[in-house]
Amino acid sequence: MDLLKPCCEYKYYEHYDDSKLLNEIQQNISTSIASLDKEYAYVFYRMMNTRPCIFWNKDVYTQTVSLLEKLFQDHPNELKIEADTYNYFLMGYDAYCQLCDTILDISGFNIEQEIKTRLYRLPTYSTILESCLSNFLSLIAVITGQGVGKDYTTQNKLGQLIPVLESNGYTEISQRINVNIRNAINHGKVLMRKNPSDQICFYYVENRIQKCQEMPIYEFDNMIDNSLDVVSAVLLAIITFLNNHKQLIQTNLTQKDYVSFARLSMSLSIPGIYCSTISDTDNLKQLNVEIDIDKTERSYIAQIATLMAVLVYDRYNDYEQYMFSFNHPRMLNSWVRYKKEDLAALFAGTGTFDSVVKAAMDRKDFLIFDPSTEEVDLNEVKYFCFPNYSSELYQINNVQDASVEDRKRLRAALYIGDVEDREKILAIIGEALEWLKTLKNPASPQIAKKHGSMPADAIYLNVYRHDARKNKGLNTRNENFVCFVDYNISGETTLLNGSLPKVIWDSFHHEKVGNMFIAWREAKNITRHVDKVGRNDPCPCGSGKKYKKCCGSKI
C-alpha cells in the first residue's frame, strides 16, 4: 500500500485551496514565497484572515524578515535551528493563539474599568511581551548569534533581548516595546486613579531612579494593540523565513516529545480543521489528537478522522490506540478511537476505510454527536453570569445551571451564618428558594435544555454556615456544612443519593419538608419532628424504609 499515505494526504489537504492562500500571502507581504510548506500554511492563513492577527505591523515585518533573509545570505552554512531553539517558536506561537482568543473574548467586555485593568489589561500586556515576544526574539537571537559569532543562547529575558536585537538592526521592534511598563506590571507597581478620570500609574526604576509613567486607560489599550501588532509581525516574519528555509530546522520528527508532536499538529492544521494538540499517555498506550472543526456532518468528521489516523499512524505506528477528539461550538465533544491493528491492516492492504470505521463503531469507539440547531445567541451564552444575593441573614453564590431537556435545574451555595434554630434555617432556605426559582438560565449552544425565566423544576442547595475558603465538603465531619436541600416543584426527586456516594448519603439525617428533601449533617435538626414516629412507622424522610432502619438508627 505504498500509495496509501499520498492518497490520504491528497484527500485530506484538498479541503482547502493552497494556491489561493499562497496568492493572498504574496499580495500582502514583501517577501517572495515560491510554495507553502504544510507546517506553516495554517499560521499564514490566520495572519491573513483572522482578527486580531491581521493587524500585524508592516514596518516591523518588513525589517524583521529582511534582516533574517540577509543573515541567511551572509551565513548560509552557520545557521541551524535545533529542537531547543525551535521550541522557542512553538511556545510563543501556542501562547499567541491562546492570547488572540482571549483578546477577542474580553477586550470588548463591559465591566468596571479597574476590574478590567487588573483581570485583562495588565496580564494581557505582560503575556504579549513575556510569553509571545520573548520567545520569538529568543529564536532570532540564537540564529543571529550563530551568524555573527556570538553566543546569545543565555539572553532569554526581554530586558536582555531588546538591546541584543537592537544592536543587530532590529530597531522597528525595539522602539515599539516599553520594557519599563512591563517591569512595573511584573513587580506589582501599578495603581489606578479615578480622578480626574481613569488613569493608570506605572512605577519603575530606570538608571537607579524611581519613575512613574501615568496614562489614561484608552492610551494603555492602544499600547496593548500596538504591542500585539508588533508580535504578529514578528511571528509572520519568522514563519516566512522558516517556510523558505526549512532545511535549517534540525529536529527529529519521530521523537515523542513536545516539539515533534507540535510540528505534526501544525502540519495537520488547515483552514476549517485546527489540530490544537497532540499528546500521548505512558507506555505507548494511546496517542491523543485534539481538533477544532468548522463542520459538523458525521460523514465529514468520520472521513477527517480516518484520513488523520493514517497520517498520524504513518509518523507514529507503535501506539496501541489513536484517539481523535473533535470540538465545535454547537456540538458536544465527539471522538473516534482506532486500534493499532486496524490501521496496520490498512497499510498492509488487508483492511479498508469502511472496515476501520465499522470496527470503531462496533467497539463503541465512534461517538459523534449531532449539533444543536436551536437558535442561540452565542454572545449571550458566552458572557452570561448568574448573580449573587446578599442580605443581613444569608448569602447565595456559586449559582450553576444543571438543566436538562425537560427540567430547569439550578445549583447554588447558601450561607446562613450561626443560625441554629431549625425553623429559622427552614425559613432562610425557603426565602433562598423563592429568589432562585425564577432566575433566568441561558440556552446551551450544544444541547437542548429547558431555559428561560420560568420557575425552576428543581433546585439543589448546599447549605453552609460561613463562606470559608475551605470546609465546603458535604460530609458529617465538616462542621461548616449544615445540610443538602433537594427541592422539586413536583415533590419527587430525580437524584439518586443526592448525587453523592451512598456511604456519605446514608450518614446524613433525612427528612421531607413540603417539596424539599433535606439531608442534615446533625440529627438534632429533625428530632423534634420525629418524636411521635413509631419505630416501625415509615421514615418521614420519604425513603420508604421503616423509621428504625433509616433516620431512627442515627439518633
C-alpha positions in Angstrom: 0.0 0.0 0.0 2.7 2.5 -1.0 0.1 4.8 -2.3 -2.0 4.9 0.9 -0.2 7.9 2.5 0.0 10.0 -0.7 -3.7 9.3 -1.4 -4.7 10.2 2.1 -2.6 13.4 2.0 -4.3 14.4 -1.2 -7.8 13.7 0.1 -7.1 15.5 3.4 -5.4 18.6 2.0 -7.9 19.0 -0.8 -10.2 20.5 1.7 -8.6 23.9 1.2 -7.1 25.8 -1.8 -3.4 26.3 -1.1 -2.9 28.2 -4.3 -5.5 30.7 -3.3 -3.9 31.1 0.1 -0.4 31.5 -1.5 -1.7 34.2 -3.8 -3.2 36.0 -0.9 0.0 35.9 1.0 2.1 37.2 -1.9 -0.3 40.1 -2.3 0.2 41.1 1.4 3.9 40.6 2.1 7.0 41.9 0.6 8.9 38.6 0.6 8.8 36.1 -2.3 7.3 32.7 -1.4 7.5 30.0 -4.0 5.4 27.4 -2.2 3.7 26.9 1.1 5.0 24.3 3.5 2.2 22.4 5.2 3.7 23.1 8.6 3.1 26.9 8.2 0.0 27.1 5.9 -2.5 27.4 8.8 -0.3 30.0 10.5 -0.2 32.1 7.3 -4.0 31.6 7.0 -4.5 33.1 10.5 -2.2 36.0 9.8 -4.1 36.9 6.6 -7.7 36.2 7.6 -8.4 36.3 11.3 -8.7 39.1 13.9 -6.7 40.4 15.6 -3.8 38.7 13.7 -4.5 40.6 10.5 -3.4 43.9 12.1 0.3 43.0 12.0 2.7 45.9 11.8 4.0 46.1 8.2 7.2 48.1 9.1 8.2 45.6 11.8 7.5 42.7 9.4 9.5 44.2 6.5 12.6 45.0 8.6 12.5 41.7 10.5 12.1 39.4 7.5 14.7 41.4 5.6 17.3 41.1 8.3 16.6 37.3 8.7 17.0 36.8 4.9 20.2 38.8 4.9 21.5 36.8 7.8 20.9 33.6 5.8 22.5 35.0 2.6 25.6 36.1 4.6 26.0 33.0 6.7 24.1 30.1 5.0 26.4 27.4 6.4 26.5 28.6 10.0 22.7 28.8 10.7 20.8 25.9 12.2 17.7 25.6 14.3 17.8 22.7 16.8 15.0 21.4 18.9 15.6 23.8 21.9 15.7 26.8 19.6 12.6 25.7 17.6 10.9 25.2 20.9 11.0 29.0 21.5 8.9 29.4 18.3 6.4 26.7 19.3 5.9 28.1 22.8 5.5 31.6 21.5 3.0 30.5 18.9 1.0 28.5 21.3 0.7 31.4 23.7 -0.1 33.7 20.8 -3.1 31.6 19.7 -4.5 31.5 23.2 -3.9 35.2 23.7 -5.7 36.1 20.4 -8.7 34.1 21.6 -8.7 35.9 24.9 -8.5 39.3 23.3 -11.4 38.6 21.0 -13.5 37.4 24.0 -12.7 40.0 26.6 -11.4 43.2 25.0 -14.9 44.5 24.4 -16.4 43.2 27.6 -18.1 46.0 29.5 -17.1 45.7 33.2 -15.8 48.2 35.8 -12.6 49.7 34.4 -10.4 48.8 37.4 -11.5 45.2 37.4 -10.9 45.0 33.6 -7.5 46.5 34.0 -6.5 44.0 36.7 -8.0 41.0 35.1 -7.5 41.7 31.4 -5.2 44.7 30.5 -2.2 44.1 32.8 -1.9 40.3 32.3 -2.6 40.7 28.5 0.2 43.2 28.1 2.6 41.0 30.1 1.7 37.9 28.1 2.2 39.7 24.8 5.8 40.6 25.8 6.8 37.7 28.0 5.1 34.6 26.6 5.0 35.7 22.9 7.6 38.3 22.0 10.4 37.0 24.3 10.1 33.5 22.8 10.1 34.8 19.2 13.1 37.1 19.9 15.0 34.3 21.6 14.8 32.3 18.3 16.0 35.3 16.3 18.8 36.0 18.9 20.1 32.4 18.8 20.4 32.2 15.0 21.7 35.8 14.8 24.5 34.8 17.2 25.4 31.9 15.0 25.9 34.3 12.1 27.9 37.0 13.9 29.9 34.6 16.0 28.4 35.4 19.4 26.6 33.2 21.9 23.2 34.7 22.6 21.7 31.4 24.0 21.6 32.8 27.5 20.0 36.1 26.5 16.4 34.9 27.0 14.9 37.7 29.1 13.1 40.6 27.4 15.4 43.2 29.0 18.4 41.3 27.6 16.9 40.5 24.2 15.8 44.0 23.2 19.3 45.5 23.3 20.8 42.4 21.6 18.3 42.7 18.7 18.6 46.5 18.6 22.4 46.2 18.2 21.8 43.9 15.3 19.5 46.2 13.4 16.0 45.3 14.7 15.1 48.9 15.6 11.5 48.7 14.4 10.9 46.2 17.2 12.9 47.8 20.0 11.4 51.3 19.5 7.8 50.0 19.9 8.3 48.0 23.1 8.1 49.6 26.5 10.1 47.4 28.9 9.5 49.8 31.8 5.8 49.3 31.6 6.4 45.5 31.6 8.7 45.8 34.6 6.1 47.8 36.5 3.4 45.2 35.9 5.7 42.2 36.8 6.8 43.9 40.0 3.3 44.8 41.0 3.9 48.6 40.8 0.6 49.6 39.1 -2.0 51.9 40.6 -5.4 53.1 39.4 -6.6 56.6 39.8 -10.2 57.5 39.3 -9.9 61.3 39.5 -10.0 63.4 37.4 -10.5 60.4 35.1 -9.5 56.8 34.9 -5.7 56.8 34.9 -3.1 54.0 35.2 0.1 54.8 37.1 3.2 52.6 36.3 6.1 52.8 38.8 9.5 51.5 37.8 13.2 52.1 38.3 15.4 53.4 35.4 19.1 54.0 35.9 18.5 53.6 39.6 15.9 56.4 39.7 12.3 55.8 40.7 10.0 57.0 38.0 6.3 57.0 37.2 4.5 56.9 33.9 0.9 57.9 34.0 -1.6 57.4 31.2 -5.3 57.2 30.6 -6.9 53.8 30.0 -7.5 54.4 26.3 -3.8 55.1 25.8 -2.9 51.8 27.5 -5.4 50.0 25.4 -3.6 51.4 22.3 -0.3 50.3 23.7 -1.7 46.7 24.1 -3.0 46.7 20.5 0.3 48.1 19.1 2.4 45.6 21.0 0.2 42.8 19.7 0.7 44.1 16.2 4.5 44.0 16.7 4.3 40.4 17.9 2.1 39.5 15.0 4.6 41.0 12.6 7.5 39.2 14.2 5.6 35.9 14.0 4.7 36.5 10.4 8.4 37.2 9.6 9.6 34.1 11.4 7.2 31.7 9.6 8.1 33.4 6.2 11.7 32.7 7.0 11.1 29.1 8.2 8.8 28.4 5.2 11.6 29.4 2.8 14.5 27.8 4.7 13.1 24.7 6.3 16.3 22.9 5.8 17.7 24.8 8.8 15.4 23.0 11.2 17.2 20.0 12.7 14.7 18.2 14.9 13.7 14.5 14.9 10.2 14.3 13.6 9.6 10.8 15.0 10.7 11.8 18.5 7.9 11.5 21.1 8.2 15.0 22.6 6.5 18.4 22.6 8.5 19.7 19.6 7.7 16.8 17.3 4.1 16.5 18.4 3.6 20.2 17.9 5.2 20.1 14.4 2.8 17.4 13.4 -0.1 19.3 14.8 0.8 22.3 12.7 1.1 20.2 9.6 -2.4 18.7 10.2 -3.9 22.2 10.7 -5.7 23.7 7.7 -8.5 26.3 7.4 -11.6 24.7 8.9 -9.5 22.0 10.7 -7.3 23.1 13.5 -5.2 20.5 15.3 -4.6 22.1 18.6 -2.6 19.5 20.4 -1.1 16.0 20.1 -0.1 14.2 23.3 0.4 10.6 24.5 -0.1 8.5 27.5 2.5 6.4 29.2 3.7 3.0 27.9 2.7 3.8 24.3 -0.9 3.0 25.1 -2.7 5.9 23.4 -1.9 8.9 21.2 -4.4 11.8 21.7 -5.2 14.3 18.9 -7.4 17.3 19.7 -9.1 19.0 16.7 -11.3 22.1 16.4 -13.5 21.9 13.3 -15.9 24.2 11.4 -18.2 21.5 10.0 -20.4 19.1 12.0 -21.6 16.5 9.5 -21.0 13.0 10.8 -19.7 11.6 7.5 -17.3 14.6 7.2 -15.9 14.1 10.7 -15.6 10.3 10.1 -13.7 11.0 6.9 -11.4 13.5 8.5 -10.7 11.2 11.5 -9.8 8.3 9.3 -7.5 10.3 7.0 -5.9 11.9 10.0 -5.4 8.5 11.6 -3.5 7.3 8.5 -1.2 10.4 8.5 -0.6 10.1 12.3 0.0 6.4 12.2 2.5 6.8 9.4 4.6 9.0 11.7 3.9 7.1 15.0 3.0 3.5 14.5 3.7 1.9 17.9 0.8 3.1 20.0 -2.0 0.6 20.9 -4.7 3.1 20.0 -5.2 6.5 18.5 -7.8 8.9 19.9 -9.2 11.8 17.8 -11.4 14.3 19.7 -13.4 16.9 17.8 -14.6 20.3 19.2 -17.2 22.6 17.7 -19.2 25.4 19.4 -22.5 23.9 18.6 -21.7 20.2 19.3 -20.8 18.2 22.3 -17.2 16.9 22.3 -17.1 14.0 19.9 -14.4 11.4 19.3 -13.2 8.4 17.3 -10.7 5.9 18.5 -8.8 3.5 16.3 -6.8 0.4 17.2 -3.3 -0.1 16.0 -4.2 -3.4 14.3 -6.9 -1.7 12.3 -4.6 1.0 10.9 -1.8 -1.6 10.3 -4.3 -3.6 8.2 -4.9 -0.5 6.1 -1.2 -0.2 5.4 -0.9 -3.9 4.8 -3.7 -3.8 2.3 -5.9 -6.3 4.2 -8.2 -3.6 5.5 -10.4 -0.9 4.0 -11.5 2.5 5.2 -15.0 1.2 5.7 -13.8 -1.8 7.8 -11.7 0.5 10.0 -14.7 2.8 10.7 -17.0 -0.2 11.2 -14.6 -1.7 13.7 -14.5 1.5 15.7 -18.3 1.6 15.7 -18.7 -2.0 16.8 -16.3 -1.3 19.7 -18.4 1.9 20.6 -15.3 3.9 19.9 -17.2 6.1 17.5 -19.2 8.8 19.2 -20.1 11.8 17.1 -23.0 13.9 18.4 -25.5 15.8 16.3 -25.1 19.6 16.6 -27.7 21.7 18.3 -29.9 23.5 15.7 -31.7 25.7 18.3 -31.4 29.4 17.6 -29.0 30.6 20.3 -27.3 34.0 21.0 -23.7 32.7 21.3 -22.5 36.0 22.8 -25.2 35.9 25.5 -24.2 32.3 26.4 -20.5 33.2 26.4 -20.9 36.2 28.7 -23.8 35.0 30.8 -23.2 35.2 34.6 -25.6 34.3 37.3 -26.0 37.0 40.0 -25.2 36.5 43.7 -27.5 37.5 46.5 -26.7 39.0 49.9 -28.9 40.1 52.8 -28.4 40.6 56.6 -29.3 37.0 57.3 -27.8 35.0 54.4 -25.9 35.0 51.2 -26.2 32.9 48.0 -23.4 32.4 45.5 -21.9 29.9 43.0 -25.2 29.5 41.2 -24.9 26.9 38.4 -27.1 25.6 35.7 -27.8 21.8 35.8 -30.8 21.8 33.5 -31.7 19.0 31.1 -34.0 18.9 28.1 -37.3 18.8 30.1 -36.2 20.2 33.5 -34.9 23.5 34.6 -32.5 22.8 37.4 -30.2 25.1 39.4 -27.5 24.5 42.0 -26.2 27.1 44.5 -24.5 27.5 47.8 -26.4 29.1 50.7 -24.6 30.6 53.8 -26.7 31.1 56.9 -24.1 32.2 59.5 -24.6 31.0 63.1 -28.3 30.4 63.0 -29.1 27.3 65.0 -32.9 27.3 65.3 -34.4 24.8 62.8 -37.4 26.9 61.9 -35.2 29.9 61.2 -33.0 27.7 59.0 -36.0 26.4 57.1 -37.3 30.0 56.7 -34.0 31.1 55.2 -33.9 28.1 52.9 -37.5 29.0 51.8 -36.5 32.6 51.0 -33.4 31.5 49.1 -35.5 29.1 47.0 -38.0 31.8 46.2 -35.2 34.0 44.9 -33.6 31.2 42.9 -36.7 29.8 41.4 -37.2 32.4 38.6 -33.6 33.2 37.9 -33.1 33.2 34.1 -30.8 30.5 32.8 -29.3 30.7 29.3 -29.7 28.3 26.4 -27.0 25.8 25.6 -25.2 26.1 22.2 -24.6 22.4 22.2 -27.6 20.5 23.7 -31.3 21.1 24.1 -32.2 22.1 27.6 -35.0 23.9 29.3 -34.1 27.6 29.8 -35.6 31.0 30.4 -37.2 32.7 33.4 -39.9 30.1 34.1 -40.0 28.6 37.6 -37.2 26.0 38.1 -38.3 22.4 38.3 -35.6 21.6 40.8 -33.1 23.5 42.9 -30.2 21.9 44.8 -28.7 23.8 47.7 -25.5 23.2 49.7 -26.1 25.0 52.9 -23.2 26.1 55.0 -22.6 28.4 57.9 -19.8 30.6 56.5 -18.3 31.2 53.1 -14.8 30.0 54.1 -12.2 29.1 51.6 -12.2 25.6 52.9 -14.8 23.5 54.7 -17.0 23.0 51.6 -17.1 19.3 51.9 -20.5 17.5 52.1 -19.8 15.1 54.9 -20.6 14.7 58.6 -17.0 15.7 59.7 -17.4 19.2 58.2 -18.9 21.4 60.9 -19.3 24.2 58.5 -21.8 22.1 56.5 -25.4 22.3 57.6 -27.5 20.3 55.1 -28.2 19.5 51.5 -31.6 20.6 50.1 -33.2 18.9 47.1 -36.2 21.0 46.1 -38.6 19.7 43.4 -41.7 21.5 42.1 -43.3 18.1 41.7 -42.4 16.9 45.2 -40.5 14.0 43.8 -36.7 13.8 43.4 -34.8 12.5 40.4 -31.5 12.4 42.2 -30.1 9.1 43.5 -28.5 9.6 46.9 -28.3 13.3 46.2 -25.6 12.6 43.6 -23.3 11.6 46.4 -21.6 8.3 47.2 -24.1 6.1 49.0 -21.9 5.7 52.1 -21.8 9.5 52.6 -25.5 10.0 51.8 -26.5 7.3 54.3 -24.5 9.1 57.0 -26.9 12.1 56.9 -30.2 12.5 58.7 -33.0 12.7 56.2 -36.5 14.2 56.2 -39.0 15.6 53.7 -40.4 19.1 54.3 -43.0 20.1 51.8 -41.4 19.8 48.3 -37.9 19.6 49.9 -35.8 16.5 50.6 -33.3 17.6 53.3 -30.2 15.7 54.3 -29.0 17.2 57.6 -25.5 16.8 59.0 -26.8 16.7 62.6 -29.7 14.6 63.9 -30.8 17.5 66.2 -32.4 19.3 63.3 -35.1 16.6 62.8 -35.5 15.0 66.3 -38.3 17.4 67.3 -40.3 16.4 64.2 -39.9 12.6 64.6 -40.6 12.2 68.4 -44.0 10.8 67.7 -42.9 8.5 64.9 -43.1 4.8 65.8 -40.0 2.7 65.3 -41.9 0.6 62.7 -43.6 3.5 61.0 -42.4 4.7 57.6 -39.5 7.1 58.0 -40.6 10.8 57.5 -37.6 11.4 55.2 -39.5 9.6 52.4 -37.1 6.8 51.9 -39.7 4.1 52.1 -37.9 2.3 54.9 -39.0 1.8 58.4 -38.0 4.6 60.8 -35.9 2.3 62.9 -34.0 1.2 59.8 -33.4 4.7 58.5 -33.1 8.0 60.3 -34.1 6.4 63.7 -30.9 4.4 63.7 -28.8 7.5 63.7 -30.3 9.2 66.7 
